[in-house]
C-alpha cells in the first residue's frame, strides 16, 4: 500500500511556479498511490461554489481528478483558507472532503486533520459559519476573491518564519490526540515538517506534520514496508 499526504502550498492566481510544482508533484508522486490525502491550505482561498471553480485552480484539481477516475481515493481536509469545499470538489472531481479523517491503515488507527481547529481561534470559527457562507454566496466568486486577497495581506500566517514554539505546540497537540487511542496522528498548518515517536506503555506511537510542499518540498509517504516517513520532493 502507498499513501501520500501533503499540504500548505497556498496556491493563488499569480504564482505559476507554485502551481507547476504541485501539478508535477501530483503527476509524479501521487499517480500510483492507493490513497492521496491533501491536508488543507492547498489554496490561498477557496470557497466551494456549486457551479464555479476558480480557473487558476482547475489544472491542479484536474490532476487530482485523474486519480479518482482511476478508482483511487483522494481526500481533502479543509484548512483555514478553504471554506465549504465539498459541494464543488466532490461533484467536479470525486474528491472526498471533510475537516478531519480517521483511517485504519493496515491495522493502525490514524487521525488526520489540517490542525487549525485543534487550536482555539474564535475569528476562524466565525468565518466557518453558515452566516458567512451566505455572504460569500451573495457576493459571488469574483468579489469574494478580491475581499479574501485583501484580507490575506493582513491576517495570513503563510509568510511567517520558522517558529520553534509553534512546532512544540503541535507536537503537544499530537501527543494528546495519541492518548485518545490513535496509533498515528498526522497534522499540517505549521508549515514545518516533523516526525516524533512517543512511547506509550508497551507501544510506540507516531506524530507527523506534512510541513510545506513548496517551501520545504516536504510531504509524508506511507508504504507497507517502511511505514510513515517525512520526505523531500527533489527540486
Secondary structure, DSSP 8 states (H G I E B T S, - for coil): -EEEEE----B-SS-HHHHHHHHHHIIIIITT-SEEEE-S-SBSSEE--TT---GGGHHHHHHHHHHHTTT-EEEEE--TTEES-HHHHHHHH--EEESEEEEEETTEEEEEE-SGGGS--HHHHHHTSHHHHHHHHHHHHHHHHHHHHHHHHHH--TT----HHHHHHHHHHHHHHHTTT-SEEEE-SSS--EEEEEEETTEEEEEEE---TTTT-EEEEEETTTEEEEEE---
